[in-house]
Amino acid sequence: MEVGLPGYHVDASLGSHFFHNVTSMNIGYLSVNLDTGEGIVDWGKLSKQNLVHQGKHFRHVRFRKPLVIRMDGRKGMAVISVRE
């Protein structure tokens, strides 16, 4: 998933090799554009997860329980939740 930052728009990574690999392997791809309201990220929930590694521009976290990811490519919708 790619997420833009306030005042810093991130375009979806649509490079030919990237796009080919994602589509040929049937991998779901999410892009959240906070400036236009396309998508929501619960930053509070993410900040409470176990930190695996933090770099200059990213945080790698691990959830205690598995995530459930549901995507509908035809409607362009997806939801990620923690399995209860």
ChimeraX attribute file (.defattr): number of C-alpha atoms within 10 A of each C-alpha:
attribute: neighborCount
match mode: 1-to-1
recipient: residues
	/A:1	8
	/A:2	13
	/A:3	18
	/A:4	15
	/A:5	12
	/A:6	9
	/A:7	8
	/A:8	11
	/A:9	14
	/A:10	15
	/A:11	12
	/A:12	15
	/A:13	11
	/A:14	10
	/A:15	8
	/A:16	9
	/A:17	8
	/A:18	10
	/A:19	13
	/A:20	12
	/A:21	11
	/A:22	14
	/A:23	11
	/A:24	8
	/A:25	8
	/A:26	9
	/A:27	10
	/A:28	14
	/A:29	15
	/A:30	16
	/A:31	15
	/A:32	20
	/A:33	21
	/A:34	18
	/A:35	14
	/A:36	8
	/A:37	8
	/A:38	9
	/A:39	15
	/A:40	11
	/A:41	12
	/A:42	7
	/A:43	8
	/A:44	8
	/A:45	9
	/A:46	15
	/A:47	11
	/A:48	11
	/A:49	13
	/A:50	12
	/A:51	13
	/A:52	9
	/A:53	10
	/A:54	10
	/A:55	7
	/A:56	5
	/A:57	5
	/A:58	8
	/A:59	13
	/A:60	12
	/A:61	15
	/A:62	14
	/A:63	13
	/A:64	10
	/A:65	9
	/A:66	11
	/A:67	12
	/A:68	11
	/A:69	12
	/A:70	12
	/A:71	14
	/A:72	10
	/A:73	10
	/A:74	6
	/A:75	7
	/A:76	8
	/A:77	11
	/A:78	14
	/A:79	12
	/A:80	11
	/A:81	10
	/A:82	11
	/A:83	10
	/A:84	7
